Amino acid sequence: MEEEAPSRISVAVRCRPLSENERSNMVHSICRVMDRRLVILLDPGASAANDYLRQDKSKEKRFAFDQAFGSDVDTQTLFQATAEPLIKSVLQGYNATVFAYGSTGAGKTFTMIGTPSEPGIMFRSVEEIFRGGDILSCSVSCSFVEVYNENLRDLGSSDIREGMLDLREDPVTGSYVAGITEIQAESVQEVMDLLQHGNGRRTTEPTAMNVTSSRSHAVLQVRVERRQGSGTLMGKLSMIDLAGSERASETKNSGVRLLEGANINRSLLALGNCINALASGSHFVPYRDSKLTRLLKDSLGGNCRTVMVANVSPSHLSYEDTLNTLKYANRAKNIRVRAKQILVTPDEHVSEYEHAISDLRNEVSLLKSKLAQRSAVPDAVEGDENVLKEASENWKLEVIRNLEGRTSLQRSLIDVERGLAQWRVELDQAKEIIQHWEARSESPSSRRSDARSLEDWREAIAQIEENIKENNETRRSLAERLQQNKTAGRELQKQLSQRVLNQDLRAFLELIQRVQVLEVERLELDHFWEIHRQQLEQRDQEIAMLREQLRLRNSHIQQQRQQLSKEKVPGHVFLLGSTLAESSPVQQRGPLRVMQAWAPAREEDEDRGASLEEAEDFSLQDKINWRALEVPLASQIKGLAQLQQNAGTSRLFAAKALRSIPESRPRRPLALAQGGVALPPARPQPREPREPREPREPRERERESGNASPSQMRGSTCPPLRRKSTLEAPARQPSVGDMRSPPRGLLRAHGVAVPQRQLDKNVGARDKSRARARSEHSRLGRIGRSLVTPGR
Ligand SMILES: Nc1ncnc2c1ncn2[C@@H]1O[C@H](COP(=O)(O)OP(=O)(O)OP(=O)(O)O)[C@@H](O)[C@H]1O
């Protein structure tokens, strides 16, 4: 391996001509080139008479370079003076670099790549390599890479989506780009094609300074391997078209362009620092500061012959940029390089191959172990990548279809559930209304018209029941299909490891599936939440109703006690009142029972006078008809108060006490029942023939229709009771329909005539409950008074 004597980097300056555009805009040239070596730069500001700051400054700057070319010099001349001498070195196994440096629009791309009519240094160099070397004994390979925003992009790849490349270092060949496309060129035309194709893919953008400004550094590397005796000479020519050095204020860049500019300047600054370090002979050169300097490490210092072409613009508007470029190039002149010939002998080749073979063996064993971990698959499938791809694609489609089906089934199920809930509410309401009409139709006056309405309602109920039946059927079938869909989904999940072999793809597909499953599960949760919310609402309404009942009961008891005390009833009756208040039926039997117990009697009972005989049918197992109960005579309940006071009184005593009530009077098991005493079934009493009722007064009828004023009610001996129809059926639990006002629109939609009373059910409901409370209180007061009436 031969080593040259140290030499300096060769620096050439090229000044481009003024463009047509610049000429028409009165731009004048301030750059002169003398003797192919001297560059004179005129300061355009110094000519201004009023610029006192610049008066003492020199009007021109002079720089001497290895070569200098004016605007009249063509690229061929430049090439012959700068790059051509390097080609001979490359063919001799040396590394060489040519790079163009300069501000944006100064002519770097024109110099390095050129145009079809005026090809640049890159094309001419490759042409020279093919011309100079014995083509049969040479192997020429080219790669074209771009450094954009500190990333490496393969400009030679046909796949435009090719990702970023890695920069690595080899102790023998220096920096190289791993995985880059290398073209084994057989002719100059192939390299020209690569250049044109790659340059077309370069990142360019119009800036204020250049309509096709290169925003990246483009690097063409040509490797030449030439057999020489028993060895191979390995030379590399790197040709770089740097992005323009620029000042953000002048390019008027912003956003992405500004970021690009920052990255360009960063790499150029790193390049400048490396040039400074190399020029000053420093031991440390900061190559690692940027991708560009890492890539050009062995093209700048050490084992390389380097030519720098500094491009400048002659425009007086670019004075500052041109001055900076010239200063930069002037420093680069001092870089000393010592090129080394790279001759690789067969022995070195053998050792390299041995290394490579051992690396490959390691890799093969690693891959084999990975393969062994995979589940066994048919050979045909394993071998053919297209088949594998198709299999994964099919699996993905099946999963998506499965989950889409599940979502749609789930949605339909939710809709059906909602519909069912709505129909049930309507059914309850319709039944309630029918009860009301049935009660009304007992009166002969309204019988005919009521019968018609009743018929309508029955038809509506039949229709609703039919709908509920259909919906139930649909729900059952949907639930079944949902179950089948879930089973199919689980089956698909199991098949994944067999059908998709690529781990990453499998992970990806699993992720997609998981997301979709979560989506469906969210839908299910929404559904359950909706159902629970409805149930909670129902419960809340039940609780609210029970509270109202309790409040009414307490108020009745309170008023009754006050009434009894005003009337100066005997102590034991007062005691009975206390008993009523103190031993709450709620504590003893639960709120529902109490609600039923406080349900006023049915309207027809009241019409018949709520006969005492019917009260005899009372038992704890049956509904408690509080309306039918009356307080017993004082003489009849002797001992009961004492009995009540003694908490823990045995059932036996209670039964005895009850039996002590004379048979001639109907038994009133109120206190016993309130005290939680189990009562024996009442013996049926023979019914006494009822006296015919007197026709009711209009005032009384008014009271019954719920329009009576509170004063009218107070004066009444037997106040009528208005009640919710819900309370007329105490044997069943209150349903949603009992609690809510009916959706009238829906009812009317069925063509059902909704009675006015039903429509106004909830209007003034509170007033009605108060009226009921008052009338009940009045009734109890009447009973209390009757207990203390002498002779009773
Ligand atoms: N020596 C020359 N003779 C004729 N025209 C030239 C010469 N040098 C440059 N030009 C023209 O000047 C314009 C700018 O040149 P070019 O694009 O090469 O600049 P650049 O330094 O590469 O700019 P950037 O850094 O923005 O990419 C182009 O239209 C080019 O054709």
The ligand as a Gaussian input file, in Angstrom:
#p B3LYP/6-31G(d) Opt

LIG

0 1
 N      -21.906000      28.602000     -14.807000
 C      -23.201000      28.807000     -15.091000
 N      -23.582000      29.161000     -16.342000
 C      -24.880000      29.380000     -16.622000
 N      -25.897000      29.285000     -15.728000
 C      -25.582000      28.954000     -14.472000
 C      -24.244000      28.702000     -14.082000
 N      -24.247000      28.408000     -12.761000
 C      -25.533000      28.457000     -12.380000
 N      -26.326000      28.775000     -13.385000
 C      -27.816000      28.917000     -13.281000
 O      -28.091000      29.601000     -12.058000
 C      -29.274000      29.051000     -11.464000
 C      -28.950000      28.558000     -10.054000
 O      -28.000000      27.559000     -10.126000
 P      -28.033000      26.249000      -9.243000
 O      -29.397000      25.746000      -9.130000
 O      -27.002000      25.338000      -9.724000
 O      -27.650000      26.873000      -7.849000
 P      -27.344000      26.099000      -6.503000
 O      -26.122000      26.660000      -5.901000
 O      -27.361000      24.661000      -6.718000
 O      -28.572000      26.551000      -5.639000
 P      -29.188000      25.776000      -4.398000
 O      -28.179000      25.669000      -3.345000
 O      -30.334000      26.653000      -3.986000
 O      -29.644000      24.476000      -4.912000
 C      -29.711000      27.938000     -12.355000
 O      -30.730000      28.414000     -13.189000
 C      -28.503000      27.603000     -13.191000
 O      -28.871000      27.131000     -14.479000

